[in-house]
Amino acid sequence: MAQKDLRRVRSAAQRVETAERRLREAMVKAQDSGESVRDIAPWAGLSASRVQQMLTQARREQVP
């Protein structure tokens, strides 16, 4: 039974990571189109400081 539960945890964690990556990508596109961090934050349901952190992370990931 525990293995089944652990597989669910892994699956959920993978979905969270995918969703977070997509959110970062969407926020980058919004910022690139002229939206500010403060504009993006309420739409993402996050604080402006968290949006800035995620954007910084996303920009670092873009660098080859």
ChimeraX commands (.cxc) that place a marker at each C-alpha (Angstrom):
marker #1 position 0.00,0.00,0.00 radius 0.5
marker #1 position 2.79,2.46,0.84 radius 0.5
marker #1 position 4.34,2.11,-2.64 radius 0.5
marker #1 position 1.04,3.09,-4.22 radius 0.5
marker #1 position 0.85,6.18,-2.03 radius 0.5
marker #1 position 4.44,7.11,-2.78 radius 0.5
marker #1 position 3.79,6.83,-6.52 radius 0.5
marker #1 position 0.88,9.24,-6.07 radius 0.5
marker #1 position 3.18,11.66,-4.26 radius 0.5
marker #1 position 5.74,11.46,-7.08 radius 0.5
marker #1 position 3.06,11.94,-9.71 radius 0.5
marker #1 position 1.60,14.94,-7.91 radius 0.5
marker #1 position 5.07,16.47,-7.48 radius 0.5
marker #1 position 5.70,16.11,-11.20 radius 0.5
marker #1 position 2.41,17.84,-11.98 radius 0.5
marker #1 position 3.29,20.68,-9.59 radius 0.5
marker #1 position 6.69,21.14,-11.24 radius 0.5
marker #1 position 5.10,21.21,-14.69 radius 0.5
marker #1 position 2.50,23.74,-13.54 radius 0.5
marker #1 position 5.17,25.95,-11.94 radius 0.5
marker #1 position 7.27,25.86,-15.11 radius 0.5
marker #1 position 4.25,26.84,-17.20 radius 0.5
marker #1 position 3.43,29.63,-14.76 radius 0.5
marker #1 position 6.99,30.99,-14.98 radius 0.5
marker #1 position 6.82,30.87,-18.78 radius 0.5
marker #1 position 3.48,32.69,-18.79 radius 0.5
marker #1 position 4.79,35.34,-16.43 radius 0.5
marker #1 position 7.86,35.90,-18.62 radius 0.5
marker #1 position 5.62,36.34,-21.66 radius 0.5
marker #1 position 3.39,38.77,-19.75 radius 0.5
marker #1 position 6.39,40.79,-18.62 radius 0.5
marker #1 position 7.87,40.76,-22.12 radius 0.5
marker #1 position 4.58,42.14,-23.43 radius 0.5
marker #1 position 4.83,45.10,-21.06 radius 0.5
marker #1 position 3.07,43.98,-17.90 radius 0.5
marker #1 position 4.74,44.87,-14.63 radius 0.5
marker #1 position 5.43,42.53,-11.74 radius 0.5
marker #1 position 2.66,44.28,-9.82 radius 0.5
marker #1 position 0.27,43.72,-12.73 radius 0.5
marker #1 position 1.12,40.03,-12.93 radius 0.5
marker #1 position 1.00,39.26,-9.19 radius 0.5
marker #1 position -2.76,39.32,-8.58 radius 0.5
marker #1 position -3.41,37.29,-11.71 radius 0.5
marker #1 position -0.96,34.67,-10.51 radius 0.5
marker #1 position -2.35,34.76,-6.98 radius 0.5
marker #1 position 1.11,35.58,-5.65 radius 0.5
marker #1 position 2.89,38.48,-4.02 radius 0.5
marker #1 position 4.89,40.82,-6.22 radius 0.5
marker #1 position 8.09,39.68,-4.51 radius 0.5
marker #1 position 7.32,36.01,-5.26 radius 0.5
marker #1 position 6.56,36.88,-8.89 radius 0.5
marker #1 position 9.91,38.68,-9.10 radius 0.5
marker #1 position 11.69,35.64,-7.66 radius 0.5
marker #1 position 10.00,33.34,-10.16 radius 0.5
marker #1 position 10.78,35.67,-13.06 radius 0.5
marker #1 position 14.42,35.80,-12.01 radius 0.5
marker #1 position 14.51,32.01,-11.89 radius 0.5
marker #1 position 12.84,31.77,-15.30 radius 0.5
marker #1 position 15.29,34.23,-16.85 radius 0.5
marker #1 position 18.22,32.23,-15.47 radius 0.5
marker #1 position 16.78,29.06,-16.98 radius 0.5
marker #1 position 16.61,30.76,-20.38 radius 0.5
marker #1 position 20.34,31.49,-20.47 radius 0.5
marker #1 position 22.11,28.79,-22.52 radius 0.5
marker link #1:1,2 radius 0.2
marker link #1:2,3 radius 0.2
marker link #1:3,4 radius 0.2
marker link #1:4,5 radius 0.2
marker link #1:5,6 radius 0.2
marker link #1:6,7 radius 0.2
marker link #1:7,8 radius 0.2
marker link #1:8,9 radius 0.2
marker link #1:9,10 radius 0.2
marker link #1:10,11 radius 0.2
marker link #1:11,12 radius 0.2
marker link #1:12,13 radius 0.2
marker link #1:13,14 radius 0.2
marker link #1:14,15 radius 0.2
marker link #1:15,16 radius 0.2
marker link #1:16,17 radius 0.2
marker link #1:17,18 radius 0.2
marker link #1:18,19 radius 0.2
marker link #1:19,20 radius 0.2
marker link #1:20,21 radius 0.2
marker link #1:21,22 radius 0.2
marker link #1:22,23 radius 0.2
marker link #1:23,24 radius 0.2
marker link #1:24,25 radius 0.2
marker link #1:25,26 radius 0.2
marker link #1:26,27 radius 0.2
marker link #1:27,28 radius 0.2
marker link #1:28,29 radius 0.2
marker link #1:29,30 radius 0.2
marker link #1:30,31 radius 0.2
marker link #1:31,32 radius 0.2
marker link #1:32,33 radius 0.2
marker link #1:33,34 radius 0.2
marker link #1:34,35 radius 0.2
marker link #1:35,36 radius 0.2
marker link #1:36,37 radius 0.2
marker link #1:37,38 radius 0.2
marker link #1:38,39 radius 0.2
marker link #1:39,40 radius 0.2
marker link #1:40,41 radius 0.2
marker link #1:41,42 radius 0.2
marker link #1:42,43 radius 0.2
marker link #1:43,44 radius 0.2
marker link #1:44,45 radius 0.2
marker link #1:45,46 radius 0.2
marker link #1:46,47 radius 0.2
marker link #1:47,48 radius 0.2
marker link #1:48,49 radius 0.2
marker link #1:49,50 radius 0.2
marker link #1:50,51 radius 0.2
marker link #1:51,52 radius 0.2
marker link #1:52,53 radius 0.2
marker link #1:53,54 radius 0.2
marker link #1:54,55 radius 0.2
marker link #1:55,56 radius 0.2
marker link #1:56,57 radius 0.2
marker link #1:57,58 radius 0.2
marker link #1:58,59 radius 0.2
marker link #1:59,60 radius 0.2
marker link #1:60,61 radius 0.2
marker link #1:61,62 radius 0.2
marker link #1:62,63 radius 0.2
marker link #1:63,64 radius 0.2
view
